[in-house]
Amino acid sequence: MRYVNGKVYYMGELVKKDFAIVKNRVTFKNIDRCEEEIDLTGIIVSPGFVDVHIHTRVPGFEYKEDIKHVTQALIYGGFTHAVAQSNTNPRPNTVGTFKKVQKLIDESEVNIIQAARITKEEKVVNIKKISKYTRLFTDDGEPVVDDIEMQKAIKSAKETDSTLILHEQDSNIKGQMYHCSLSKENKIAAFNEDYESNIVRRDIKLNENINAKLHFQHLSTKQSIELIKKARKNGMNITAEVTPHHLFFDNEMIINDGKFKMNPPLANPKGRLELIKALKNKHITIIATDHAPHAKEEKQGGFEDSVNGIIGLETSFGVVNTIAKQYKIPLKTIIESMSLNPGQLIGIDTSIKEGKIANLTFLDVNEKWEFKEKDIKSKSSNTPFIGIELIGRVKGIVLNGKYKNFKGEK
């Protein structure tokens, strides 16, 4: 199959470049030999998107999500690779449980990598043993509470060339959201930016003389951004992500609805602008969805009585591209933040090169569309984006050399 008339993100630039996929691999040579052709006029060809933060809910919570549905949502959202978080049942906190969970995840046709736990019953797992099977460790959904255990984890990560993927929240600070109108009007327990930044500061401090690879998940405050900027300037090997929903919404947009409840909570208006600025200036280099499916009954009790989390795979590019157009973030920055940079974090070169297995994402960056319930491919529907008009849409992907498109378009 040859693909013509599109613009390809190639060697750091968007260039008009025809290519073919032969025996599942990209080639720019002798493409006229291919009889079948797909016209990509008006389409951007990106390296396949990588989401380093999804919850498959497998095993243990298949009533929220399962392999079939998360695979459909990943493909619809343009993702060829993803990292599954470790809050499953059983939790992947030993070699045995890790292998069990990864085997289930391997049933997906999308390339999903399972992360292991950092702790088991608040003590650091045997990172040295588990690192023979994965170099990604996270307790996502919870922080590593104990300073001594966190120090042990950082040292083990350094020794094994592993990455600690960190959910940062101060467990001593109680509440459900950052201070805002809704918290005041409804007397909902709220907090300030210390909720997140206290633990970001602690972990940077613990890493000062070790310089292990740390990745900070779903940032939501200016304080956290400033701490990470300073640490990176001083040579620390750390990265950070932001979610599409933290870029799009702030906490003054919240209504008393469980679909707006997440952890970390939405930033205040100034904080949201700081997140956008940090992405634009490349202080935050990764976009990740924190795709967190929940059953309807878990999100129907209003804001206070709902569990945290929203789905995000299907809307990810449209949301981010809409913000990028509004705040003049270059398309190259978005592509890098959704493919190359997250790929680098997990040790995958996603760049488009001669002879590589084809994992590509096709984008129409100008299409306006309203996200509707029928666009949800996840098993759950907990999203605040239904009814919102977005700019930019995934039109299909090439996954491990095979063309995939849920929209039935050619």
C-alpha positions as CSV (number, residue, x, y, z in Angstrom):
1,M,0.0,0.0,0.0
2,R,1.3,3.4,-0.9
3,Y,0.3,6.7,0.8
4,V,0.5,9.9,-1.2
5,N,0.0,13.7,-0.9
6,G,0.2,13.8,2.9
7,K,2.6,15.8,5.2
8,V,4.8,13.5,7.2
9,Y,6.6,14.3,10.5
10,Y,10.0,13.2,9.3
11,M,13.4,14.0,10.9
12,G,11.9,16.7,13.0
13,E,10.0,18.5,10.3
14,L,6.6,18.4,8.6
15,V,7.3,17.6,4.9
16,K,5.3,16.6,2.0
17,K,6.5,13.0,1.4
18,D,5.0,9.9,-0.2
19,F,5.7,6.5,1.3
20,A,4.6,2.9,1.2
21,I,4.2,0.1,3.7
22,V,5.7,-3.1,2.4
23,K,5.8,-6.2,4.6
24,N,4.6,-4.0,7.5
25,R,7.6,-1.7,7.2
26,V,7.9,2.0,6.1
27,T,9.7,2.6,2.8
28,F,10.3,5.7,0.7
29,K,11.8,3.7,-2.1
30,N,10.2,2.3,-5.3
31,I,6.7,3.1,-3.9
32,D,5.2,3.1,-7.4
33,R,5.5,-0.7,-7.4
34,C,2.5,-0.8,-4.9
35,E,-0.8,-1.2,-6.8
36,E,-3.0,0.1,-4.0
37,E,-3.0,3.8,-3.0
38,I,-4.5,5.9,-0.2
39,D,-4.7,9.7,-0.9
40,L,-3.7,11.7,2.2
41,T,-4.4,15.1,0.9
42,G,-4.9,17.4,3.9
43,I,-3.7,14.8,6.3
44,I,-0.7,15.0,8.7
45,V,1.2,11.7,9.2
46,S,2.5,11.6,12.8
47,P,4.6,8.9,14.4
48,G,2.1,6.6,16.3
49,F,0.8,8.3,19.5
50,V,2.1,6.9,22.8
51,D,0.0,7.2,26.0
52,V,2.1,6.6,29.0
53,H,-0.8,6.8,31.4
54,I,-3.9,4.6,30.9
55,H,-6.0,2.4,33.2
56,T,-7.0,-0.8,31.4
57,R,-8.8,-2.1,34.6
58,V,-7.5,-5.5,33.7
59,P,-7.5,-7.7,35.7
60,G,-9.9,-7.2,38.5
61,F,-12.1,-4.4,37.4
62,E,-13.5,-5.5,34.0
63,Y,-16.9,-4.0,34.8
64,K,-15.3,-0.6,34.1
65,E,-13.1,-1.5,31.1
66,D,-11.7,-4.6,29.3
67,I,-9.2,-5.4,26.7
68,K,-11.6,-5.3,23.8
69,H,-12.9,-1.8,24.7
70,V,-9.7,-0.2,25.7
71,T,-8.1,-1.4,22.4
72,Q,-10.9,0.2,20.4
73,A,-10.6,3.4,22.4
74,L,-6.8,3.5,21.9
75,I,-7.1,2.9,18.1
76,Y,-9.9,5.5,17.8
77,G,-7.7,8.0,19.7
78,G,-4.7,7.3,17.4
79,F,-2.5,5.4,19.9
80,T,-0.2,2.6,18.8
81,H,1.5,2.2,22.2
82,A,0.4,2.7,25.8
83,V,1.5,2.1,29.4
84,A,-1.0,0.4,31.7
85,Q,-1.0,1.5,35.3
86,S,-0.6,-0.8,38.2
87,N,-3.8,-0.4,40.3
88,T,-5.2,-3.8,39.2
89,N,-6.2,-6.9,41.2
90,P,-3.8,-8.6,41.6
91,R,-1.3,-5.8,41.6
92,P,1.9,-6.4,39.6
93,N,4.2,-6.2,42.7
94,T,6.1,-9.4,42.2
95,V,7.6,-11.1,39.2
96,G,4.7,-13.6,39.3
97,T,1.9,-11.1,39.4
98,F,3.6,-8.9,36.9
99,K,3.8,-11.8,34.4
100,K,0.1,-12.6,35.0
101,V,-1.1,-9.1,34.3
102,Q,1.2,-8.6,31.3
103,K,-0.1,-11.8,29.8
104,L,-3.7,-10.5,29.9
105,I,-2.6,-7.1,28.5
106,D,-0.8,-8.8,25.6
107,E,-4.2,-9.9,24.3
108,S,-4.6,-6.3,22.9
109,E,-3.5,-5.7,19.3
110,V,-2.2,-2.3,20.5
111,N,1.3,-2.4,22.0
112,I,0.5,-2.0,25.7
113,I,3.3,-2.2,28.2
114,Q,2.4,-3.0,31.8
115,A,4.0,-1.0,34.6
116,A,4.9,-2.7,37.9
117,R,4.2,-1.3,41.4
118,I,6.8,0.6,43.3
119,T,5.5,-0.7,46.7
120,K,3.8,-3.6,48.2
121,E,2.0,-2.9,51.5
122,E,3.9,0.4,51.6
123,K,7.4,-1.3,51.3
124,V,9.4,-1.1,48.1
125,V,9.1,-4.1,45.9
126,N,12.1,-6.1,44.6
127,I,12.8,-3.6,41.8
128,K,16.0,-5.5,40.8
129,K,14.1,-8.7,40.1
130,I,11.1,-7.2,38.4
131,S,13.3,-4.9,36.3
132,K,14.3,-8.0,34.2
133,Y,10.7,-7.8,32.9
134,T,9.9,-4.1,32.9
135,R,11.8,-0.9,33.7
136,L,8.6,1.1,34.5
137,F,7.4,1.3,38.1
138,T,4.4,3.3,39.4
139,D,2.0,3.4,42.3
140,D,-0.4,5.6,40.2
141,G,-3.4,6.6,42.2
142,E,-1.4,6.8,45.3
143,P,1.9,8.5,46.4
144,V,4.8,6.6,48.0
145,V,4.1,7.9,51.5
146,D,7.2,7.0,53.4
147,D,10.3,9.0,52.7
148,I,12.7,6.2,53.5
149,E,10.9,3.8,51.2
150,M,10.9,6.4,48.5
151,Q,14.7,6.9,48.9
152,K,15.1,3.1,48.5
153,A,13.0,3.1,45.4
154,I,15.0,5.9,43.9
155,K,18.3,4.1,44.6
156,S,17.0,0.8,43.1
157,A,15.7,2.7,40.0
158,K,19.1,4.2,39.5
159,E,20.9,0.8,39.9
160,T,18.6,-0.9,37.4
161,D,18.2,2.0,34.9
162,S,14.4,2.0,35.7
163,T,12.0,4.9,35.7
164,L,9.8,5.8,38.6
165,I,6.4,7.2,37.4
166,L,5.1,9.2,40.2
167,H,1.6,10.3,41.4
168,E,2.3,13.2,43.7
169,Q,-0.1,14.1,46.5
170,D,0.4,15.0,50.1
171,S,-1.7,12.4,51.9
172,N,-1.8,14.6,55.0
173,I,-3.8,17.2,53.2
174,K,-7.5,16.3,53.0
175,G,-10.0,17.6,50.5
176,Q,-11.5,17.0,47.0
177,M,-10.5,20.0,44.9
178,Y,-8.4,23.1,44.8
179,H,-10.2,26.2,46.3
180,C,-12.8,27.6,43.8
181,S,-16.4,28.8,43.6
182,L,-17.9,25.4,43.7
183,S,-16.0,24.4,46.8
184,K,-17.0,27.6,48.6
185,E,-20.7,27.5,47.5
186,N,-21.1,23.8,48.3
187,K,-18.8,23.7,51.3
188,I,-16.6,21.0,49.7
189,A,-13.3,20.4,51.5
190,A,-10.6,22.1,49.4
191,F,-6.9,22.7,49.5
192,N,-4.1,24.8,47.9
193,E,-1.2,23.9,45.6
194,D,0.8,22.3,48.4
195,Y,-1.4,19.2,47.9
196,E,0.8,18.3,44.9
197,S,3.9,20.4,45.2
198,N,4.9,19.2,48.7
199,I,5.6,15.7,47.3
200,V,7.1,16.9,44.1
201,R,9.6,18.9,46.2
202,R,10.3,15.9,48.5
203,D,11.0,13.6,45.6
204,I,13.3,16.0,43.8
205,K,15.2,16.5,47.1
206,L,15.5,12.7,47.6
207,N,16.9,12.4,44.1
208,E,19.5,15.2,44.3
209,N,22.5,12.9,44.9
210,I,21.2,9.9,42.9
211,N,19.7,11.3,39.7
212,A,17.5,8.4,38.9
213,K,14.9,8.8,36.1
214,L,11.7,10.2,37.6
215,H,8.6,11.0,35.7
216,F,5.9,13.2,37.3
217,Q,2.3,12.4,36.3
218,H,-0.6,14.7,35.5
219,L,0.8,18.0,36.8
220,S,-1.8,20.5,38.0
221,T,0.0,23.4,39.7
222,K,2.4,26.3,38.9
223,Q,4.5,25.4,42.0
224,S,5.1,21.9,40.6
225,I,6.1,23.3,37.3
226,E,8.6,25.7,38.8
227,L,10.2,22.9,41.0
228,I,10.6,20.7,37.9
229,K,12.0,23.5,35.8
230,K,14.7,24.3,38.4
231,A,15.6,20.6,38.9
232,R,16.0,20.1,35.2
233,K,18.1,23.2,34.9
234,N,20.4,21.7,37.5
235,G,20.8,18.5,35.4
236,M,18.3,16.2,37.0
237,N,16.9,13.4,34.8
238,I,13.2,14.1,35.2
239,T,10.2,14.5,32.9
240,A,6.6,15.6,33.4
241,E,3.2,15.1,31.8
242,V,0.0,17.0,31.6
243,T,-3.4,15.7,30.7
244,P,-5.7,17.1,27.9
245,H,-8.4,17.8,30.5
246,H,-6.1,19.8,32.7
247,L,-5.3,21.9,29.6
248,F,-8.9,22.4,28.6
249,F,-10.8,22.9,31.8
250,D,-10.2,24.9,35.0
251,N,-12.0,24.6,38.3
252,E,-14.2,27.6,37.7
253,M,-15.8,25.6,34.9
254,I,-16.8,22.8,37.1
255,I,-20.5,22.0,37.8
256,N,-21.6,19.7,40.6
257,D,-21.2,16.6,38.5
258,G,-19.0,13.6,39.0
259,K,-17.8,13.8,35.5
260,F,-15.6,16.7,36.6
261,K,-14.0,14.9,39.5
262,M,-10.5,13.7,39.1
263,N,-7.2,13.4,40.9
264,P,-5.3,15.7,40.8
265,P,-8.2,18.1,40.6
266,L,-8.6,20.7,37.8
267,A,-6.3,23.7,38.3
268,N,-7.6,27.2,39.0
269,P,-7.8,29.5,35.9
270,K,-4.3,30.9,36.3
271,G,-2.9,27.5,37.0
272,R,-4.4,26.1,33.8
273,L,-2.7,28.9,31.8
274,E,0.6,28.0,33.5
275,L,0.1,24.4,32.3
276,I,-0.5,25.5,28.8
277,K,2.5,27.8,28.9
278,A,4.7,25.0,30.3
279,L,3.7,22.8,27.4
280,K,4.3,25.5,24.8
281,N,7.7,26.3,26.3
282,K,8.6,22.5,26.6
283,H,9.0,22.5,30.4
284,I,6.3,19.8,30.2
285,T,7.2,17.5,27.4
286,I,4.6,14.7,27.5
287,I,0.8,14.7,27.1
288,A,-0.9,11.7,28.7
289,T,-4.6,11.0,29.1
290,D,-4.9,9.3,32.5
291,H,-7.7,7.3,30.9
292,A,-9.7,6.2,33.9
293,P,-13.0,4.4,33.1
294,H,-15.6,4.0,35.8
295,A,-19.1,2.5,35.8
296,K,-22.0,4.9,35.6
297,E,-23.2,4.3,39.2
298,E,-19.7,5.3,40.4
299,K,-20.0,8.8,38.9
300,Q,-23.7,9.6,39.5
301,G,-23.6,10.8,43.0
302,G,-22.6,14.4,42.3
303,F,-19.1,15.8,42.7
304,E,-18.5,14.9,46.4
305,D,-19.9,11.3,46.2
306,S,-18.2,10.3,42.9
307,V,-14.9,8.5,42.4
308,N,-12.0,10.2,40.7
309,G,-11.2,9.9,37.0
310,I,-12.5,10.4,33.5
311,I,-11.9,8.6,30.2
312,G,-9.7,10.4,27.7
313,L,-8.4,8.3,24.8
314,E,-11.1,9.2,22.2
315,T,-10.9,12.9,22.8
316,S,-7.2,13.4,23.4
317,F,-5.9,14.8,20.1
318,G,-9.0,16.9,19.5
319,V,-8.8,18.5,22.9
320,V,-5.1,19.2,22.7
321,N,-5.2,20.5,19.2
322,T,-8.1,22.8,20.0
323,I,-6.0,24.3,22.9
324,A,-2.9,24.4,20.6
325,K,-4.8,26.5,18.0
326,Q,-6.2,28.8,20.6
327,Y,-2.8,29.4,22.4
328,K,-0.6,29.1,19.3
329,I,1.3,26.0,20.3
330,P,3.1,24.6,17.3
331,L,1.8,21.4,15.8
332,K,5.3,19.9,16.0
333,T,5.2,20.4,19.8
334,I,2.0,18.5,20.0
335,I,3.2,15.6,17.8
336,E,6.4,15.4,19.9
337,S,4.5,15.5,23.2
338,M,2.1,12.7,22.0
339,S,4.6,10.4,20.2
340,L,8.3,11.0,20.3
341,N,8.8,12.2,23.9
342,P,6.5,9.6,25.6
343,G,8.2,7.0,23.4
344,Q,11.6,8.0,24.6
345,L,10.4,7.8,28.2
346,I,9.5,4.1,27.8
347,G,12.5,3.3,25.6
348,I,10.8,3.2,22.2
349,D,11.9,5.1,19.1
350,T,8.7,6.1,17.4
351,S,10.2,8.2,14.7
352,I,9.3,7.5,11.0
353,K,12.3,5.9,9.3
354,E,13.1,3.7,6.3
355,G,12.7,0.0,7.2
356,K,11.0,0.5,10.5
357,I,7.8,-1.4,11.5
358,A,5.0,1.1,10.6
359,N,3.2,2.7,13.6
360,L,1.6,5.9,12.3
361,T,-1.3,8.2,13.2
362,F,-3.2,10.1,10.5
363,L,-4.5,13.6,11.6
364,D,-6.9,16.1,10.1
365,V,-5.8,19.2,12.2
366,N,-8.6,21.4,10.9
367,E,-11.7,19.2,11.1
368,K,-14.3,20.6,13.4
369,W,-16.5,18.0,15.1
370,E,-18.7,17.6,18.1
371,F,-17.8,14.8,20.5
372,K,-20.9,12.6,21.0
373,E,-21.7,9.6,23.1
374,K,-21.5,7.4,19.9
375,D,-17.8,8.4,19.7
376,I,-17.1,6.6,23.0
377,K,-15.3,3.3,22.4
378,S,-14.5,2.7,26.1
379,K,-16.7,0.4,28.1
380,S,-17.4,3.4,30.3
381,S,-18.7,6.9,29.4
382,N,-17.4,9.1,32.3
383,T,-16.3,12.2,30.4
384,P,-17.2,15.9,30.5
385,F,-16.5,16.4,26.8
386,I,-19.8,15.1,25.4
387,G,-21.4,17.9,23.4
388,I,-18.2,20.0,23.1
389,E,-16.9,21.0,19.6
390,L,-13.3,20.2,19.0
391,I,-10.8,21.1,16.2
392,G,-8.7,18.3,14.9
393,R,-9.4,14.6,14.6
394,V,-7.6,11.3,14.2
395,K,-8.6,9.8,10.8
396,G,-6.9,6.4,11.3
397,I,-3.7,4.7,12.2
398,V,-1.2,2.1,11.0
399,L,-0.7,-0.4,13.8
400,N,2.3,-2.7,13.5
401,G,2.1,-2.3,9.7
402,K,-1.7,-2.8,9.4
403,Y,-4.1,0.1,8.5
404,K,-6.8,0.5,11.1
405,N,-9.8,2.9,10.9
406,F,-13.0,2.6,13.0
407,K,-14.8,5.2,11.0
408,G,-15.0,3.0,7.9
409,E,-13.3,5.7,5.8
410,K,-10.7,5.3,3.1
